[in-house]
Amino acid sequence: MDTRWYEAQAREDFARARRKAFFQSIGALLARRPRDLVPLEEVRARLNIRGSAYRGLQQVPLTKIVGSEGRYSDFDRQFLPRRTKTQERWQSVDIAHYEEKPLPPVDLYKIGEVYFVKDGNHRVSVARERGQSEIDAYVTEYLVDVPLDERLSVRDLLLKEEYSDFLDWTNLAALRPDQRIELSALGGYLEFIEYINAHRYHLAQEQNREVFNDEAVTNWYDTVYLPLVRLIREHKILAQFPGRTEADLALWIMQHRRSLADVFGFDPGPELAVLDYATQFGKRSVLETVGQAAQTIASSARIALIPARENPPLELLDFLEWSKIDQLCPDVDVRISGDTDYGRLRSHILDHRYFLSQERGYEVPLGEAIEHWCGEWYNPVIKAIREQGTLSHFPGRTETDLFLWIMDHLHYRKQANQPLDVSTATAQYTSEFGTEGDGGSSLKTLIEGVGRLLGLGRAAR
């Protein structure tokens, strides 16, 4: 067949792939799915890589390739081309398929259950666009302790980094290879470490001897963490907290148990803490399942269960219980429109506590750190938001949403050696990402434009 026909087909294929990339980006934005490839450099920087091994030639599912070593900005998450500069190379690979010319296997790195392209981004892109399910690849595996799957995003890497650091500090992956302490929000692993350190201290007091780290970690895991997880499974609590993990619940119940001890003056034990937490924060079906058992145990312990709170999301209730911010900073309103961001708020406070402790030369209590954080960061940002009328430019959002975004903006500018004050950062963020103040939304405008394009396309056909 004439080479010019192949070239014309390849140009059409590339144009179609570029259009798909545009519409895919809109869909991913609306569905809050990852839109970008994961940079391999970020993974290497954030995870503790224990070694590598060459795995040879394999057939790799294309859907499990989620990142790239160097071309992560040229393609989207589905490896659709984002930039016209990729056109010539992309079309040459596409033409080779039409001419049935054999192409060499790609080179991939495997980390966990996902893959990153070392060489062959265009071949992966064309293969996916042509509907292939697998591709031949030479595979080198990086060995890590944390699980990675195809849902991985750049944002998830922050959580994976915390998990990796936790495993490195505790040596738990080696001590208990079956462990799966996977949290869904930032900041929790540091709290687990605090619990382990407290456990080590009490163990040493009880046995009147020095307890080394490995012994403290395994004893905590075997006698504190695992029994709590077994109770969570026995009472079927996890089903009532969609999107959460056993480790999330274990951490929250540890916090709740400590809170109950503070209120009533003695430790209620793990089972009462589990049942009372479910009674207070679980869905109605949990109350029906465990309510009677909880009341029975509570009665025998002469503890009156705290009345269940309603309406606020569980994540907000958990954050309030952990931080006591409604008591320490009574004028703040920390409601967030995206419930999963309470972990980010918690992480802000823990980071502030760490640096404040470094500055003052002693471990600052959490309550003291929260009061200082409110005065030093939260309240000044909220003040700037109110003075500048920023909230009106972000319909459907809250002041705390904007606080988190503006803090990110401050951080990015600082990383780029362009530090800003709070007022300037607020104004700049509003100018760059807010609406024009007419009640509309830039995203809405974009979607309407896409709709018009699609309508024109249908009319043309």
SVG drawing of the C-alpha trace seen along z (x, -y; Angstrom):
<svg xmlns="http://www.w3.org/2000/svg" viewBox="-31 -44 51 57">
<polyline fill="none" stroke="black" stroke-width="0.4" points="0.0,0.0 1.1,-3.6 3.3,-5.0 1.4,-8.3 -1.8,-6.5 0.0,-5.2 1.2,-8.7 -2.3,-10.2 -3.8,-7.5 -1.1,-8.2 -1.8,-11.9 -5.5,-11.2 -4.7,-8.8 -2.5,-11.4 -5.2,-14.1 -7.8,-11.8 -5.5,-10.9 -4.9,-14.6 -8.7,-15.3 -9.3,-12.3 -6.5,-13.6 -8.4,-16.9 -11.8,-15.4 -10.2,-12.8 -8.7,-15.7 -12.2,-17.2 -13.6,-13.9 -10.8,-13.2 -11.1,-16.7 -14.8,-16.2 -14.4,-12.7 -11.3,-13.7 -9.3,-10.9 -5.5,-11.2 -4.8,-13.1 -1.0,-13.0 1.6,-10.3 3.6,-9.7 7.2,-10.9 9.6,-8.0 11.9,-10.6 9.2,-11.4 8.9,-7.7 12.7,-7.3 12.9,-10.4 10.0,-9.5 10.2,-5.7 12.9,-3.6 14.1,-1.3 15.8,1.7 17.3,3.0 16.6,4.0 16.4,7.1 16.3,7.7 13.1,9.7 13.8,10.2 11.3,10.1 7.6,10.1 4.2,9.2 3.0,6.3 -0.7,5.1 -0.8,1.5 -3.2,0.3 -0.5,1.0 1.9,-1.5 1.3,-4.6 4.4,-6.7 7.6,-7.5 11.2,-8.3 11.4,-11.4 8.4,-12.0 5.7,-12.2 4.6,-15.7 4.3,-14.7 1.5,-12.1 -1.6,-11.9 -2.5,-9.1 -3.9,-7.0 -0.7,-7.8 -2.5,-10.0 -0.2,-12.7 -0.5,-16.1 2.0,-18.0 2.4,-18.5 6.1,-18.0 5.5,-14.3 3.7,-14.1 6.6,-13.1 7.9,-10.2 4.3,-9.1 3.3,-8.9 6.5,-7.0 5.6,-4.3 2.0,-4.2 3.1,-3.8 5.3,-0.9 2.2,0.8 0.4,0.2 3.3,1.6 3.5,4.6 7.1,3.9 8.3,5.4 9.1,3.0 11.6,3.7 10.2,4.3 10.0,1.3 12.0,0.9 10.1,0.7 10.7,0.3 8.3,2.3 7.6,0.9 5.0,2.8 2.3,3.7 2.8,0.8 5.3,-0.1 7.2,-3.2 8.6,-3.7 12.4,-3.9 12.3,-3.8 9.3,-3.5 6.8,-6.1 5.6,-6.6 5.3,-2.8 3.2,-2.5 1.0,-5.5 0.4,-4.0 -0.2,-0.5 -2.9,-1.9 -4.5,-4.0 -4.7,-0.9 -6.5,1.1 -3.7,3.5 -4.0,4.9 -0.4,5.9 3.1,4.9 6.4,6.8 8.8,5.2 12.2,5.7 11.5,5.3 13.7,4.2 12.0,4.3 12.7,1.9 12.1,3.6 10.0,1.6 8.0,2.4 4.9,0.3 2.2,1.5 1.6,-0.5 -1.2,0.2 -2.6,-1.5 -4.6,-4.0 -1.3,-5.7 -1.1,-9.5 1.5,-12.1 -0.6,-13.1 -0.8,-9.5 3.0,-9.5 3.0,-11.8 1.1,-9.1 3.2,-6.3 6.3,-8.3 5.0,-8.5 4.3,-4.7 7.7,-4.0 9.4,-6.1 7.2,-4.4 8.4,-1.0 12.0,-2.1 11.8,-3.5 10.0,-0.5 11.6,2.3 8.1,3.7 8.2,5.1 11.1,7.3 9.7,8.1 6.2,8.8 6.2,9.4 2.4,9.8 1.7,6.3 -0.6,4.0 -0.8,0.7 -2.2,-1.4 -3.7,-4.7 -5.9,-6.9 -4.9,-10.3 -1.6,-12.1 -0.2,-12.5 -1.3,-9.2 2.0,-7.3 3.7,-9.8 1.0,-9.2 1.5,-5.4 5.2,-6.1 4.2,-8.1 2.0,-5.2 4.9,-2.8 7.3,-5.0 4.8,-5.3 4.3,-1.5 8.1,-1.0 8.3,-3.3 5.6,-1.5 7.0,1.9 10.4,0.8 8.7,-0.4 6.8,2.8 9.8,5.0 12.3,2.7 14.8,3.1 15.8,1.5 13.5,2.4 15.0,2.1 13.1,0.7 12.5,4.0 11.1,5.6 8.8,2.6 7.6,2.6 6.7,6.3 5.1,6.2 3.0,3.2 2.0,4.8 1.1,8.2 -0.6,7.1 -2.1,3.7 -2.6,3.2 -3.5,6.7 -6.1,7.4 -7.7,4.1 -7.9,5.1 -9.4,8.4 -12.1,6.6 -12.8,4.3 -13.3,7.4 -15.3,9.3 -17.8,6.5 -17.8,5.7 -17.1,2.1 -15.1,1.3 -18.1,1.7 -19.7,-1.4 -16.7,-3.6 -16.6,-3.6 -13.2,-4.4 -11.4,-3.9 -9.0,-1.1 -8.5,1.0 -5.5,-1.0 -7.6,-4.2 -10.1,-2.8 -7.4,-1.3 -5.8,-4.8 -9.0,-6.6 -10.1,-4.0 -6.7,-4.4 -7.4,-8.1 -10.9,-7.5 -9.8,-5.1 -7.4,-7.7 -10.2,-10.3 -12.5,-8.0 -9.8,-7.4 -9.4,-11.1 -13.1,-11.6 -13.8,-8.7 -10.5,-8.4 -9.6,-4.9 -8.9,-2.8 -12.1,-1.3 -10.2,1.4 -10.1,2.1 -13.5,3.7 -15.4,0.9 -13.4,-1.7 -14.3,0.1 -18.0,0.4 -18.3,-3.1 -16.5,-4.6 -18.9,-2.6 -21.9,-3.8 -20.8,-7.4 -19.5,-7.7 -20.8,-4.7 -23.9,-4.6 -27.3,-3.7 -26.8,0.0 -23.8,0.1 -25.9,-1.2 -28.4,1.6 -25.5,4.2 -23.4,3.2 -25.5,0.9 -26.7,3.5 -23.3,5.1 -21.8,1.6 -24.4,0.7 -23.9,4.0 -20.2,3.6 -20.5,0.0 -23.0,0.8 -20.7,3.4 -17.9,0.9 -20.2,-1.8 -19.4,-4.1 -22.2,-6.1 -21.6,-6.3 -21.2,-9.8 -24.3,-10.7 -23.9,-10.1 -23.3,-13.3 -25.2,-13.6 -24.9,-15.5 -21.2,-16.5 -19.1,-14.2 -17.1,-11.5 -13.8,-13.0 -14.7,-16.3 -15.8,-14.6 -12.5,-12.6 -10.5,-15.8 -12.3,-17.7 -11.8,-14.8 -8.1,-14.6 -7.4,-18.3 -9.9,-19.8 -9.6,-22.8 -13.2,-23.8 -12.1,-24.3 -8.6,-25.7 -9.6,-28.1 -13.3,-28.6 -13.7,-31.2 -12.5,-28.9 -14.7,-27.0 -12.7,-24.2 -15.4,-22.7 -14.0,-21.4 -16.0,-20.6 -13.8,-17.6 -13.9,-15.3 -10.6,-13.6 -8.7,-16.9 -8.9,-16.7 -5.8,-14.6 -4.0,-17.5 -5.2,-19.9 -3.9,-17.4 -0.6,-17.2 -0.2,-21.0 -0.6,-21.1 1.8,-18.2 4.4,-19.9 3.9,-23.1 4.3,-21.3 7.5,-19.7 9.1,-23.0 7.8,-24.8 9.4,-22.1 12.7,-22.5 12.6,-26.3 11.8,-26.1 14.0,-23.2 11.3,-21.0 8.5,-18.8 5.6,-21.2 2.2,-19.6 -0.3,-19.2 -2.8,-21.7 -0.1,-24.4 0.9,-23.8 -2.6,-24.0 -3.2,-27.4 0.1,-28.7 -0.9,-27.4 -4.2,-29.1 -2.6,-32.5 0.4,-32.1 -1.2,-30.7 -4.8,-29.8 -6.3,-33.1 -4.0,-35.4 -4.9,-33.5 -8.7,-33.5 -8.4,-37.2 -6.9,-37.8 -9.6,-35.7 -12.3,-37.7 -10.8,-41.1 -10.3,-40.4 -13.7,-38.7 -11.9,-35.7 -14.6,-33.2 -17.0,-34.7 -14.6,-33.7 -14.8,-30.0 -18.5,-29.0 -19.3,-25.9 -16.0,-26.1 -15.2,-26.9 -12.7,-29.2 -10.7,-26.1 -10.6,-24.8 -9.0,-28.1 -6.7,-28.0 -5.3,-24.7 -4.9,-25.9 -3.3,-29.2 -0.9,-27.4 0.1,-25.1 0.5,-28.2 2.8,-29.8 4.8,-26.5 5.2,-26.3 6.4,-29.9 8.9,-29.4 10.2,-26.3 10.7,-28.4 12.6,-31.0 9.7,-33.4 8.4,-33.8 5.2,-35.7 3.4,-37.2 -0.1,-35.9 -2.0,-38.8 -0.2,-38.8 -0.4,-35.0 -4.2,-35.2 -4.6,-37.9 -2.4,-36.0 -4.2,-32.7 -7.6,-34.4 -6.4,-36.1 -5.0,-32.9 -7.6,-30.3 -10.8,-32.1 -13.8,-33.0 -14.4,-36.5 -17.0,-37.2 -20.0,-36.9 -21.3,-33.8 -19.9,-31.6 -17.0,-29.3 -14.0,-28.9 -14.6,-25.2 -18.2,-25.6 -17.3,-27.9 -14.8,-25.3 -17.4,-22.5 -20.0,-24.7 -17.4,-25.3 -16.7,-21.6 -20.5,-21.0 -20.7,-23.5 -17.8,-21.7 -19.5,-18.4 -22.7,-19.8 -21.0,-21.2 -19.4,-17.8 -22.7,-16.1 -24.2,-18.7 -21.4,-18.2 -22.0,-14.5"/>
</svg>
